[in-house]
Amino acid sequence: MKKQLLINVVLLAASALPSFAQTQNQQAADPASKLIQFQMALIKPGPKFTAPTGGEMPPVVKEHVTYAKSLIMSGKAVIAGPIQNDKELLGIYIFRTKSADEAREWLKADPLIGTEFAIGELHPWWSEDVMKKPESTDQMMTAYLAFLVRGDKWTPEKTPQTAEIQKGHMANILRLAEMKKLVVAGPFGDDGRLRGIFVFRVDSLEEARALTLTDPAVKAGRLAMELHPWVVPVGILP
């Protein structure tokens, strides 16, 4: 696991610094780099969204679930699943493509998107190819996904203090990976508010939150983490 995340550690550390373009240059200069580009879609309520009532899943949601499973089994989506604790974020796809146009076409074919029940917000995202195609999508599990975002004390300047924070940030990621708690990590490529993600395989939201709070960049306020339970098919995550 440590080897799988080493490159991601470097990029995530850089994600708190000025520009992702720097990390792309580093990757291009490193022939051993195993990072590849994906497209991540954040599924959010659309203009025709209605909250489920009485525990009954709307027909369009059932159609969406069938479609999402087909994307995973076809290899177009690496992983997909609903977010459990956020009214503004319904779910997440990670598509196996560099092309935003191709990912957008797959999104448009989703019944949720086609009916305007939901909208999809695309972001380029980089990671090692550590997630596996499952044998089936029938059994689900809960992982915990943390968005790394710019914190209140984020600044683009490099100083000895920020370098020390980044060193601690890197060391902490390696520590969590060695504990087999942190299983997927990677930075976003569009240099916006969202800097990267962590995916934890732990027993509870409280445990995941406690792990995020050990990050020196979070403690210093340069990064903040927004944590969500994420229900995904068994067999995909390392």
N, C-alpha and C positions, 0 to 999 in steps of 0.2 A: 504493500500500500504506500509505503514511503516513497518508493521509486516512482509509482504512478503519479504522485502529486508534486514531485520536486519542481518540475517546470511550472506547474500551476502556482506553486508557492511564490516563485519569483514574480510572475505576472500579477498575482493578487497583491503582492507587496507594492508593486509599481502602480497599481490602480488607485492608490491613495495619493499619488504624485500627479504632476501636471497633466500629462497627456498619454493616452493609450498608444498613440503613434510611436512613442519611444519603445514600448514593449514589442510592437510589431517589427520594428527595426532589429531589436535584439533577437527575436525569433528567426527572422530571415537570415541573420548572421550565424545562427546556430544550426548546423545540419543535423544535429542529433535531436532537435526539438520534435516532440510528438504532438504538439498542439494542432488541432484542426478547428475549422470554423463551422459553427452551427447557426441556425436561426431560432431564437426563442420567441414564442408568442405568449403574451400575457392576455388572457381572455377576461374581458371586463363587461359589465352590464351594458347592453345596447339600448337604443331608443324604444324598443318594444319588449324590454325585459319585464317580467312579472315574477315576483317571489313565489315559490311553491307554497301551497297551503294544504293543510291536512296530511302532510307527509307523502302526498301523491306526486310522483315525478311527471312533469308535463311531457306529452308525446314528443315534442321537439328535443327535449333533453335525452329521452331514450334513443332517438335517432342519432343524436350527437355521440352518445356513448358507443353505439355500434360503429359509427364512422371513425371515432378516435381509436378504437381497438383495431380496426382494419388498417389504419395508418401505421400503427405499431407493428402489426404482423407483416405488413408489406415492406417494412424497413424505412418508410418515409419519415416516420416519427421515431426518435430514439426512445422517448418516454413522454407520457402525458397523464394528467390526472387532475382532479379537483382540489382546490384550496378550501380549507375548512373554516377559517375564522375571520374572513374579511369580506364584507359586503361589496367592496369595490374591486375585488379580484376573485373571479370565479374558478379559474384554473390556469394551467400552464402546459403548453406544448414545447418540446425541443425537437426541431426538424433536422434531419440529416441532409442539409444542403447549405452551401455558401450563399446561394442566390435568394435575395429578398423577394424577387419577382416569383420565383418558383414556390417559395413558402407562402406567399400571398395567394397564389392560385389554390394551394391545398387548403388554406384557411377559408377561402370563398366557397369551397365545396362543402364545408362543415354546415350542417343544418342550423346550428346556432347563429352562425355568421350570415348565412344566406337569408334568414328570416328577420335579421336585425334584432334578434333576442340578445345577441352579444356582439361585441366588436373585438378585433384582435390587434394588439399593439406589438409590432415586431422589433426585435433588437438583435444585432449580431452578437454572438457569444462564442467564446473560445474555451476549449477544454481538451484534455486527452480523451481518447476514445475508449473509456473504461466501462461504459454501460453496455449490457448484453441484451440481445434479443431473447425475449422469454419464450418458453414452450407454449404458453397460453396466456391469456389476459383475464382468466376467470377468477383468480385469487388475488386479492389486494392487500396492501400493507400501508401503514402510515410512517412516512419519513418526515423530517422537519427541515424545511428550506428557509434559509436566511438570506435576504437581500442585503448586501453591503451597500450602503449609501453614504454620500457625503455628510459628515457630521457638522455640528455647529461650529467647530473649530478647524474645519478643513480650510487649508490655504494652498495655493499652487507653489509657494516658495519652498526651496530646499534649504534646510539649515541643519547644523549638527544635531539639534534636538529632534527634528523630524526624521533624520537618518537613524537615530537611535530608536525612535518609535517603530520605524519600519523593520529594523533588525529584530526587535521583539515580536512584531507581528509575524514575521517569517518563522521565527523559532516556535511560536505558539501554534501555527498551522501544522508544522511538522510534528509537534507533540500530539496534537489531536488526531492526526493521521496515524501515528504510531499506536495510539490507543484504540484504533479502529472505530472511532466515533465519527470522524469526518471522512466521508467516502467519495464525494464529488466536490470539485471546486473549479472556478474559472471566472475570468473577467469579461465584462461586456466590452464591445468594440466601438461604441459610439460616443464615449467620453462625456456622458451626461451625468445626471444625478445618481443613477444606478451604476455601481462600480463593479460588482461581481456577485456571485452566489456561493454559499456553503450549503451542502446537503448532509445532514446528520442522520445516522442510524442509531437511535437511542430509544429508551423506553418511554419518554414523556417529553412534553413541551417544556416542563420546568427544567429537566436535565439539559435539553438543548439550549435553553436560555442561559443557564448557568455557564455552559461552555462558551457561548458567545461573549459573555462578560469577562472571560479571562483574556480577551484579545487586548494587547497594549494600545492599539490604535483606537479601539472603542473606549477604553478607559481614558485616553487623552482627548477624546471628542473629535478626532480627525475622521473617524468612521462611526457610523451607527448601523445597527442591524435590525431589520424588520423580519420577524420570525413567524412562520406559518406551518401548520400541519398540512402535509401534502400526501394525498392518497394515490398510490401508484401500483401498477402490477408487480407482483412478486417475481423475482428472478432477473430484474433489470439492473438494480443498483449493485455495486460491488459488495 
